[in-house]
């Protein structure tokens, strides 16, 4: 009997000790640190481009980031520091720092890392920098500088890259790159969401007039194999002017099968007095077909046409067309190699050649590597 009582006493003592230890552990659990949930990611992109026209200026005509001919380039080194938001009540941020000889020079915003007087940009940029808040489930607010919602292609980063190395004419001449302002988005369901934005304008951190630019997006995913984006941006964009510029952008992504993705993009733009004494207008259409042959190899083909009726976007009243073929080799999960051949044509002789000559055609060859971490 004494042994039984001792056993019960010992068991009770152990249980009480465990309870006290558990309570003390709960009371002394460390509070979450301010840096918990912050992630660090990045990307490195390099390329070589060769123009068969051999332009005297060393510049490829009507290109966005692959503008230099016959030179190896460190296009961009991107470093992203962020704290994503995913649930109601979350507050986070994202900062994209970029350096390099291609992307920052073109995408830099006026008033930040682009001189608002001379228009010159350096090889460094704060590509994005914004604070995010989710006041309720499905509702998100972003405040700061962010990449535009317009277009089928993007400024490549660690979290996504385009099917082709060179950007489309629509990407470079029909739509903006970035905005600085406030945007709010709400997911009504898993298949429908909407976004509204007010910003300083196109590609400028400091507004260059008294007006503001407004943007909107409707996103539909009625079926897993189909997604549609209806985008708009409008407002006065020229310095000191109240004349409005409006652009409507439609993007459709179709996956008829796992191995094939088809992306369609249409743009219509109009600007009051954008061509001097009359309104400017531009339209364009692009189609991209991506064939995922295997887990390590894909092939993308892009074709497009862009009509700059008044020369307001490209500097010449013309119709540009292009066709691009881009094989993609994924050496490792983080390393991608993309050779590319591209054919450009205009109905006017606007492409530069050697010896001070011009041509209606331009052919370029390129090699691009991307490393993501």
Secondary structure as GFF3:
##gff-version 3
##sequence-region A 1 373
A	DSSP	alpha_helix	2	27	.	.	.	ID=ss1
A	DSSP	beta_strand	39	51	.	.	.	ID=ss2
A	DSSP	beta_strand	71	83	.	.	.	ID=ss3
A	DSSP	beta_strand	91	99	.	.	.	ID=ss4
A	DSSP	alpha_helix	103	107	.	.	.	ID=ss5
A	DSSP	beta_strand	124	136	.	.	.	ID=ss6
A	DSSP	beta_strand	139	147	.	.	.	ID=ss7
A	DSSP	alpha_helix	169	173	.	.	.	ID=ss8
A	DSSP	beta_strand	178	189	.	.	.	ID=ss9
A	DSSP	beta_strand	192	199	.	.	.	ID=ss10
A	DSSP	beta_strand	213	223	.	.	.	ID=ss11
A	DSSP	beta_strand	226	236	.	.	.	ID=ss12
A	DSSP	beta_strand	244	257	.	.	.	ID=ss13
A	DSSP	beta_strand	260	271	.	.	.	ID=ss14
A	DSSP	beta_strand	280	291	.	.	.	ID=ss15
A	DSSP	beta_strand	297	308	.	.	.	ID=ss16
A	DSSP	beta_strand	318	330	.	.	.	ID=ss17
A	DSSP	beta_strand	335	346	.	.	.	ID=ss18
A	DSSP	beta_strand	351	352	.	.	.	ID=ss19
A	DSSP	three_ten_helix	354	356	.	.	.	ID=ss20
A	DSSP	beta_strand	358	359	.	.	.	ID=ss21
A	DSSP	beta_strand	361	372	.	.	.	ID=ss22
###
